[in-house]
Amino acid sequence: FKAGSLDSAYADLKTAIKLQPRDWNSHVLLLGTLQKLGREEELKQQLKEVNRIDSELGTQWQKLVEEITG
């Protein structure tokens, strides 16, 4: 991404996210790559996915806190 090879960055980031779907660094870099590539529709879809994951993690975090605090 930083080297400017956006097509390679895109492919690498998609693979990284498949391997570790909750790696926020990869998601952020993918969002930036999509923006620079002008892929607006895919950017919107990726934002929805990030929001879904964030919501899911928030729910899991809340359950953990409730279990700990009783």
HUCORQUI-V684014 format. One record per residue. RES is the residue in one letter. PHI is phi in whole degrees, 0 to 359 (999 if undefined). Layout:
res=<RES/RES>
phi=<PHI/PHI>
//
This chain:
res=<F/K/A/G/S/L/D/S/A/Y/A/D/L/K/T/A/I/K/L/Q/P/R/D/W/N/S/H/V/L/L/L/G/T/L/Q/K/L/G/R/E/E/E/L/K/Q/Q/L/K/E/V/N/R/I/D/S/E/L/G/T/Q/W/Q/K/L/V/E/E/I/T/G>
phi=<999/294/282/92/275/294/294/293/300/303/297/296/291/299/295/301/291/296/283/223/299/252/277/297/299/296/297/296/294/296/301/296/295/299/296/293/280/76/267/298/293/293/299/298/296/294/298/297/295/298/296/296/297/299/296/297/295/299/295/296/299/299/296/297/299/297/296/290/277/69>
//
